[in-house]
């Protein structure tokens, strides 16, 4: 490896908690291999967001990071600047480290979700339920607003911005919200038999059930939708789209 090639080799990674299952590391490792790049992509599995500072200071030639659960909101104070969309959304899943060492936050979840949902939309898909209120749900809400789809947050407890508790959901509410998006980690491997507690008997063949989870490929949430003849989408396509968007940002 000559000096020029060595100088053009960078490090990338994913910041999250309990992320051995991560899609991103394998995806980018394969991407670098196919494109003949010597870059590396690592998981930075941290127990608290305060550990991020040590990672940023201790990792040489780091050019970009992805951020996942549970740090999409907590990471913001560590950044020098936010992209306009990330600022409006209030959550970050992509960080670009500039040549001057500045950390800029972006949100590519918006792009991935929008592009993967749009092909399935019909005129009756005008109301949605968002299950969960974490960082991922903020990008989903922002996207639905841009698509002129009315949405309501569902959570275990009532708090500001939450329309329904799970215990308040009934068949009529489900029938009147033809898009239901699971933004919680419920059902993620290895806890594959868990699923959001909603009245699945209200789901019809006009419904879209979208699960941001991609491991397993077919969650119990999606299986319940399939049993009711609903359209079901898992999080893999969204992740592929947002990963490619992240790559463009890091190299812009």
C-alpha positions as CSV (number, residue, x, y, z in Angstrom):
1,X,0.0,0.0,0.0
2,X,1.6,3.3,-1.0
3,X,1.4,6.5,1.0
4,X,-1.3,8.0,-1.1
5,X,-3.6,5.0,-0.8
6,X,-3.0,4.9,2.9
7,X,-3.9,8.5,3.3
8,X,-7.2,7.8,1.6
9,X,-8.2,5.1,4.0
10,X,-10.8,6.1,6.6
11,X,-12.7,4.6,9.5
12,X,-16.5,4.6,9.9
13,X,-18.8,3.1,12.5
14,X,-22.0,2.7,14.3
15,X,-22.8,4.1,17.7
16,X,-25.4,2.3,19.8
17,X,-26.1,0.0,22.6
18,X,-26.2,-3.8,22.3
19,X,-25.6,-3.7,18.6
20,X,-24.0,-7.0,17.8
21,X,-27.0,-7.7,15.5
22,X,-26.3,-4.5,13.5
23,X,-27.1,-4.4,9.8
24,X,-24.6,-1.5,9.1
25,X,-21.3,-3.2,9.8
26,X,-21.9,-6.1,7.4
27,X,-23.5,-3.8,4.8
28,X,-20.6,-1.4,4.7
29,X,-17.9,-4.1,4.9
30,X,-19.5,-5.7,1.7
31,X,-19.7,-2.2,0.1
32,X,-16.1,-1.5,0.7
33,X,-15.1,-4.9,-0.6
34,X,-17.1,-4.5,-3.8
35,X,-15.8,-1.0,-4.5
36,X,-12.2,-2.0,-3.7
37,X,-11.9,0.4,-0.8
38,X,-9.6,-0.2,2.2
39,X,-12.0,1.6,4.7
40,X,-13.2,-0.1,7.8
41,X,-16.5,0.1,9.7
42,X,-16.7,-0.8,13.4
43,X,-19.4,-1.1,16.0
44,X,-19.0,1.3,18.9
45,X,-21.2,-0.4,21.5
46,X,-21.4,2.0,24.4
47,X,-23.4,1.8,27.6
48,X,-23.7,5.6,27.9
49,X,-23.5,8.5,25.4
50,X,-20.8,10.1,27.5
51,X,-18.4,7.5,26.1
52,X,-18.7,9.0,22.6
53,X,-16.2,11.7,23.4
54,X,-13.5,9.1,24.1
55,X,-14.3,7.3,20.8
56,X,-14.1,10.6,18.8
57,X,-10.9,11.6,20.4
58,X,-9.3,8.2,20.3
59,X,-10.1,7.0,16.8
60,X,-7.8,8.3,14.1
61,X,-8.9,9.0,10.6
62,X,-12.6,8.7,11.5
63,X,-14.8,10.2,8.8
64,X,-18.4,9.2,9.6
65,X,-20.7,7.6,12.1
66,X,-24.2,6.2,12.1
67,X,-26.2,6.4,15.3
68,X,-28.8,4.0,16.4
69,X,-31.0,3.2,19.5
70,X,-31.0,4.7,22.1
71,X,-28.7,7.6,21.2
72,X,-30.3,9.4,18.3
73,X,-31.4,12.3,20.5
74,X,-28.7,12.1,23.2
75,X,-25.9,12.5,20.7
76,X,-27.0,16.1,19.7
77,X,-25.1,18.0,22.5
78,X,-21.9,16.4,21.3
79,X,-22.2,17.9,17.8
80,X,-21.0,21.2,16.4
81,X,-23.9,21.7,14.0
82,X,-27.1,20.1,12.7
83,X,-28.3,19.8,9.1
84,X,-31.7,21.6,8.6
85,X,-33.7,18.4,8.5
86,X,-32.0,16.9,11.6
87,X,-32.7,20.2,13.4
88,X,-36.4,20.1,12.5
89,X,-36.7,16.4,13.3
90,X,-34.8,16.6,16.6
91,X,-32.8,13.4,16.1
92,X,-29.6,12.4,14.4
93,X,-28.6,9.0,12.8
94,X,-25.6,10.2,10.7
95,X,-22.5,12.2,11.7
96,X,-20.0,13.6,9.3
97,X,-16.6,14.5,10.6
98,X,-15.2,17.3,8.5
99,X,-11.5,17.9,7.6
100,X,-11.4,20.6,10.2
101,X,-12.6,18.1,12.9
102,X,-16.2,19.4,13.2
103,X,-19.0,17.1,13.9
104,X,-22.2,17.7,11.8
105,X,-25.4,15.8,12.5
106,X,-27.8,14.6,9.8
107,X,-31.0,12.5,9.7
108,X,-31.2,10.0,6.8
109,X,-34.0,7.9,8.4
110,X,-36.4,10.4,6.9
111,X,-35.1,9.7,3.4
112,X,-35.1,5.9,3.9
113,X,-38.6,5.7,5.3
114,X,-40.1,8.1,2.7
115,X,-38.6,6.2,-0.2
116,X,-39.6,2.8,1.1
117,X,-43.2,3.8,2.0
118,X,-44.2,5.9,-1.0
119,X,-44.7,3.0,-3.5
120,X,-47.3,1.4,-1.3
121,X,-49.5,4.5,-0.6
122,X,-53.1,4.8,-1.8
123,X,-55.5,7.7,-1.4
124,X,-57.0,6.1,1.7
125,X,-53.7,6.0,3.5
126,X,-54.3,9.4,5.2
127,X,-54.0,8.6,8.9
128,X,-51.2,6.8,10.8
129,X,-50.4,5.5,14.3
130,X,-46.8,5.7,15.4
131,X,-45.9,3.1,18.0
132,X,-43.2,4.6,20.3
133,X,-41.8,8.0,21.0
134,X,-38.0,7.6,20.7
135,X,-35.6,9.2,18.2
136,X,-36.6,7.0,15.3
137,X,-40.3,8.0,15.7
138,X,-39.4,11.6,15.3
139,X,-38.1,11.1,11.7
140,X,-41.2,9.0,11.0
141,X,-43.5,11.8,12.2
142,X,-41.6,14.4,10.1
143,X,-41.9,12.2,7.0
144,X,-45.7,11.6,7.5
145,X,-46.1,15.4,7.9
146,X,-44.3,16.0,4.6
147,X,-46.6,13.4,3.0
148,X,-49.7,15.1,4.4
149,X,-50.6,12.1,6.4
150,X,-52.2,12.8,9.8
151,X,-50.5,10.8,12.6
152,X,-50.9,10.1,16.3
153,X,-48.3,8.8,18.7
154,X,-49.0,5.7,20.8
155,X,-47.1,5.0,24.0
156,X,-47.3,3.0,27.2
157,X,-48.1,6.1,29.2
158,X,-49.7,9.4,28.5
159,X,-47.3,12.3,28.1
160,X,-47.0,15.5,26.0
161,X,-47.5,14.6,22.3
162,X,-49.0,11.2,22.9
163,X,-52.6,10.8,21.7
164,X,-53.2,7.2,22.8
165,X,-51.9,4.8,25.4
166,X,-51.9,1.2,24.2
167,X,-54.7,0.4,26.7
168,X,-56.9,3.0,24.9
169,X,-56.7,1.5,21.5
170,X,-59.8,-0.2,20.1
171,X,-60.9,-1.8,16.9
172,X,-62.4,1.5,15.6
173,X,-59.2,3.5,16.1
174,X,-57.2,0.8,14.3
175,X,-59.7,0.7,11.4
176,X,-59.4,4.5,11.0
177,X,-55.6,4.5,10.9
178,X,-54.6,2.6,7.8
179,X,-50.9,2.9,8.5
180,X,-49.3,1.6,11.6
181,X,-45.6,2.0,12.2
182,X,-43.7,0.1,14.9
183,X,-40.8,2.4,16.1
184,X,-40.2,0.4,19.2
185,X,-37.6,-2.4,19.7
186,X,-40.3,-4.8,20.7
187,X,-39.9,-8.0,18.7
188,X,-36.2,-7.5,17.9
189,X,-34.0,-10.7,17.9
190,X,-33.7,-12.5,20.3
191,X,-37.1,-11.5,21.7
192,X,-38.9,-12.6,18.6
193,X,-42.1,-13.7,20.2
194,X,-42.9,-10.2,21.5
195,X,-45.1,-7.7,19.6
196,X,-46.9,-4.4,20.2
197,X,-50.1,-4.8,22.1
198,X,-52.7,-3.4,19.7
199,X,-56.1,-4.8,18.5
200,X,-55.0,-6.6,15.4
201,X,-58.6,-7.6,14.6
202,X,-59.1,-4.1,13.4
203,X,-56.5,-4.5,10.6
204,X,-57.8,-4.9,7.1
205,X,-56.3,-5.5,3.6
206,X,-56.2,-1.8,3.2
207,X,-53.7,-1.4,6.1
208,X,-49.9,-1.0,5.9
209,X,-48.0,-2.4,8.8
210,X,-44.4,-1.1,8.8
211,X,-41.9,-2.4,11.3
212,X,-38.6,-0.5,11.6
213,X,-37.1,-3.8,12.9
214,X,-35.2,-5.9,10.3
215,X,-34.0,-8.7,12.5
216,X,-36.0,-11.0,12.3
217,X,-37.1,-10.3,8.7
218,X,-40.7,-11.1,9.6
219,X,-41.5,-9.9,13.2
220,X,-44.6,-11.1,15.1
221,X,-46.0,-7.7,14.5
222,X,-45.8,-8.2,10.7
223,X,-47.0,-11.8,11.0
224,X,-50.2,-10.5,12.7
225,X,-50.6,-8.1,9.8
226,X,-50.2,-10.8,7.2
227,X,-52.9,-12.8,9.0
228,X,-55.2,-9.9,8.4
229,X,-54.1,-9.6,4.7
230,X,-52.4,-6.2,5.3
231,X,-49.4,-4.9,3.3
232,X,-46.3,-5.4,5.5
233,X,-42.9,-3.8,5.3
234,X,-39.8,-4.4,7.4
235,X,-37.0,-2.0,8.1
236,X,-34.4,-3.5,5.7
237,X,-35.1,-1.4,2.6
238,X,-35.2,1.7,4.8
239,X,-31.8,0.9,6.2
240,X,-30.3,0.2,2.8
241,X,-31.6,3.6,1.5
242,X,-30.4,5.5,4.6
243,X,-27.0,3.8,4.5
244,X,-26.5,4.9,0.9
245,X,-27.6,8.4,1.8
246,X,-25.1,8.4,4.7
247,X,-22.3,7.3,2.3
248,X,-23.1,10.3,0.1
249,X,-23.1,12.7,3.0
250,X,-19.7,11.4,4.3
251,X,-18.2,11.8,0.8
252,X,-19.7,15.2,-0.1
